[in-house]
Amino acid sequence: MEDQATLARDEHGQVIFDVFARGCPSRETMEHITSRWGILALAALSEGAYRFNALRRRVDGVSEKMLAQTLQALERDGMVHREAQATIPPKVEYSLTPLGREASRRLLGLIEWLEGEMPRILEARDRHAGA
């Protein structure tokens, strides 16, 4: 991650975050949130807390390794809360933090729009394939 001393600052000394700037740490978080599995994990967790295997079933097609890496990145970014209970067998549940709920709310709008526009998108694909 870029040292905050090298990031642009405003007249009050506050860091200016610019996702278009190569060294901006916001770019890494954007990658975590908008990756294929990041979007789907956040959207699924907006439905409520999940245990790991239940979340893996909900996010159809994700490997155990990729889901684990995605959840770790989202937890590190403050989007996901991981709660491990000392039971036999151990029970681990994942849920959204307030920051994660806000991100998922915004992503759900994109998902709903995308699903609603799929007929037009498929038509465009067909036109392109026929061109």
N, C-alpha and C positions, 0 to 999 in steps of 0.2 A: 504494500500500500504506500502511496505517495506520502512523504513527510508533510504534515500540515503546515510547516514553516514555508514550504515552497508553493502552497496553494494561494490563489489570488484572494485578496482581502478587500473589504469595502473600507470606507473612510472611518469606520468605527472599529476596525480591526477584526471584524467578523469574517469568517471564511466564506467565500462565495463558491458554492458548489455548482458545477457545470458538467452535466452528463456527456456533453460533446467534447470535453477536454480529456485527453488521453490519460492524464495522471489523476483525475478526479476519482475519489473513492466511491462516489455515487454510481459509477459505471459498473463496478463489481457487484454491488447490491442489485442493480437493475438486471444484470445477467442471472443472478440467483432467482429473482422473482419471475423473470420472463422466460426462463428456460422451459422447455417442454414439460419437464416434471415439476418444476417450481410452480408454474401456473396451476397445474392439475392438483398438486398437493395442497396448495392454498385454497383452491376452490372446494376440494373435498373436505378440508378441515373447517370450512365455513359452515358445514352441516352439523358440526359438533366434534367432540373429542374422539379420537380413534386410537386403538392399539395398532402396533406396527403392521401385523399381518392383515388386519381388517382394512387398513389404509392401502396396503399393497393390492388387495383384491379390488378395492374401489377404484384405484388408479390402474386400470387394466393395462398390462403390457410393460410396466416398469419392473426392472430387476431389483432384487433385494439390495444389491450394492448401490445402484443409482438412487433408490429411494433413501437409503441410509445417508448417502452423501448429500442429497438434496435437503433432507431434514436437518442435517448438521449445519449446512450453510445457512439455512433459514433461521435456525436457532441462534447461530452466531450473529446474524443480522438483527435479532430481536423480533422476528416475525412469528416464531413457533416456540411454544413452551413444552419441554419434555419433562414429564413427571414419572420418576421411577419409584415404585412401591416395593418395600422389602418383604415380599411374599414368596412363597414357594409354589409354583415357579415365579420368578420375578415378573411383575406387571409394569409395563411401561406404556404410558398414554401420551399422545401428542394432541395439543390444542393450540389455538391461535392466541397470541397476545393482542392487546388493543391495537398495536401497530400492524400486526398481521391481519386483524379484522378489517382495518381500513384498506389495506392493500387488496385483500380478497374481495371487498365490496366493489372496488374499482375494476378488478379483473372480471368479476361476474358480469358486469355490464358489457365488457368486451365479448365474453363467452356467449351471452344471450344474443348480442348483435350478430355475432358470427353464425350461430346456429340458425337464426332467422333469415340470414342472407345466403345460406347455402344453395338454395335453388338458383339464384342469380350467379353465384360463384361457379357452380357446376356448368351452367350455360356458357359462361365466359371461357371456362376450360375447354368445353366442346368446340366453341368457335375457334379458339386458338389452335386446337389439335387439327381442325379441318382447314386451317389457313395455309 
